[in-house]
Amino acid sequence: MSEKGNILLVGFGTVYRTAREKTFDAILERIKREFPGYCVSQAWTSRKIIGKVYEREGICIPTVEEAIRKMTEDEIQTLLVQPVFILDGLEYRALQKSVEFSQEGISKVCAGKPLLSYAKNIAEAAAIVLKEQKPQSKNQVLLLIGHGSEGMADSTYDRLDDEFRRRNCDNVLIGTLQGKRTLEYVIRELERGTKKDILMVPFMLTAGYHASRHIAGEQADSWKNRLKQRGYPVTVKMRGLAEYQGIQDMIIRDLKRTEAGISTCI
């Protein structure tokens, strides 16, 4: 049994091995180094992706319920759950329910927040993106494309957009696959401006299926090709947010915040 307890890193998951190695695996290794005394593991919320990874690679990644159930069997006393989500949306709320229903028998459980839950994190994420993916010319627009969400969680993109405006970055545009910032919204915003060259970057923690298929895919209905059909030159950079050193630093810092609050947890 670990000296301090267990840390469970939770994400949606990805079938793209390279994306997983650069994000989940890299963060897991950092946690192991920076949180000595804890037993560190991961769980995913997508059963479909878990099944595909097992079929393709023989790697068995547990769901949140399965991971916590195993910990209760091992009679652990302290559990820190660190989500790897951007928004306080459906996936995070499902995680909260899974933790709530599975934690019986564990004395102290504390779950962290999604990446952009804090105003400080929104400002820092904007700065990191601008550092990593700065437009290469005055005529280029940095188009960030997120998953999006339904309901109040989607307003996080508005706060991020406000942060870019505060920094006088009129060459940054945010679109989402779901929610109100649709491709049609992006096209309207592009037509209102004078910049015609597009640097397209996923605003997703991993550059997995959605980034490869819906954003940058070769299919006619991908965002890349639909914008090209309208005459916009498009350059795509396929890097997930969690590949950036700065974003990984934020996740580690948020985990330290979760650890510090353990005395007030359930």
C-alpha positions, -999 to 999 in steps of 0.1 A, spaced: 0 0 0 13 35 -9 26 57 19 4 88 12 -25 73 -9 -35 71 -45 -37 96 -74 -61 88 -102 -57 107 -135 -89 107 -154 -95 117 -191 -119 108 -219 -92 87 -236 -79 84 -272 -73 56 -296 -43 75 -311 -12 60 -295 11 89 -303 -13 114 -288 -17 93 -257 21 90 -252 25 128 -255 -3 136 -232 -17 111 -207 15 91 -204 37 122 -202 16 136 -174 15 103 -155 53 102 -155 55 138 -142 30 130 -114 50 99 -104 82 121 -102 66 151 -85 43 133 -60 65 107 -43 48 84 -19 16 81 -40 5 52 -61 -4 68 -95 -27 53 -121 -52 64 -148 -88 58 -158 -108 68 -189 -145 78 -191 -151 64 -226 -159 27 -226 -158 27 -264 -123 40 -266 -112 17 -238 -125 -12 -258 -108 -1 -290 -74 4 -273 -77 -31 -258 -85 -46 -292 -57 -29 -310 -29 -29 -284 -40 -53 -256 -38 -25 -231 -65 -26 -204 -74 8 -191 -101 9 -164 -131 30 -161 -133 53 -131 -157 30 -114 -134 0 -120 -103 18 -108 -119 31 -76 -135 -3 -69 -100 -19 -70 -87 8 -46 -115 1 -21 -106 -36 -23 -70 -27 -16 -83 -7 14 -67 26 5 -75 55 28 -67 86 6 -76 93 -31 -69 123 -52 -87 124 -85 -73 147 -111 -94 153 -143 -78 160 -176 -108 179 -190 -110 215 -203 -146 223 -193 -169 217 -164 -192 198 -189 -209 165 -192 -178 144 -189 -167 161 -157 -201 158 -142 -202 121 -151 -168 118 -134 -182 134 -102 -211 109 -101 -187 80 -106 -165 91 -78 -195 97 -55 -210 63 -61 -178 44 -60 -159 59 -31 -175 40 -2 -148 26 20 -122 53 12 -117 77 41 -107 108 22 -115 115 -15 -108 148 -32 -115 155 -69 -98 184 -88 -114 207 -113 -112 209 -151 -84 230 -166 -103 262 -172 -123 263 -140 -103 292 -126 -99 327 -141 -62 325 -135 -60 293 -156 -80 309 -185 -55 338 -186 -25 315 -184 -39 291 -211 -43 320 -234 -7 331 -229 6 296 -234 -14 291 -267 -1 325 -280 35 314 -271 31 280 -288 10 289 -318 16 325 -327 3 336 -361 31 339 -386 20 370 -403 -4 400 -399 -27 384 -425 -30 351 -405 -58 342 -381 -52 317 -354 -83 295 -354 -86 274 -322 -112 246 -324 -125 230 -293 -150 202 -286 -176 226 -273 -204 217 -249 -241 223 -243 -253 247 -216 -233 269 -193 -200 251 -197 -198 265 -233 -195 300 -219 -159 292 -209 -150 298 -245 -165 333 -242 -143 340 -212 -113 327 -231 -122 349 -261 -125 379 -237 -90 371 -225 -76 372 -260 -94 405 -266 -79 419 -234 -45 411 -249 -54 430 -281 -53 397 -301 -78 404 -328 -62 377 -349 -75 348 -327 -108 331 -334 -124 303 -314 -147 277 -329 -162 245 -315 -175 213 -329 -205 215 -306 -222 246 -291 -228 280 -306 -193 286 -321 -200 265 -351 -182 265 -385 -209 288 -398 -201 312 -369 -164 311 -378 -171 318 -414 -192 348 -406 -164 361 -383 -138 356 -410 -159 374 -436 -163 404 -413 -125 407 -411 -96 413 -435 -74 384 -426 -77 355 -450 -48 331 -441 -58 305 -414 -36 287 -389 -59 259 -376 -50 244 -342 -71 220 -320 -81 235 -286 -83 200 -272 -62 183 -246 -54 155 -271 -52 157 -308 -71 125 -313 -101 114 -334 -120 147 -335 -89 166 -344 -78 141 -371 -113 135 -385 -135 166 -380 -109 193 -380 -81 183 -402 -95 152 -420 -93 147 -458 -130 142 -460 -149 170 -478 -169 179 -446 -138 185 -423 -134 221 -412 -101 223 -430 -116 214 -464 -148 234 -460 -127 265 -453 -105 257 -483 -135 253 -505 -143 289 -496 -109 300 -507 -91 303 -474 -55 290 -473 -53 267 -443 -23 255 -423 -30 228 -396 -8 222 -366 -19 190 -349 -9 194 -312 -31 187 -283 -30 213 -254 -17 187 -230 14 183 -252 25 219 -242 48 221 -212 29 250 -198 -4 232 -198 12 202 -182 25 226 -155 -10 239 -149 -23 203 -145 4 195 -120 -3 228 -101 -40 220 -100 -32 186 -86 -11 202 -59 -41 224 -51 -62 192 -48 -37 176 -25 -36 207 -3 -74 206 1 -74 169 12 -82 177 48 -115 194 38 -126 166 14 -152 140 18 
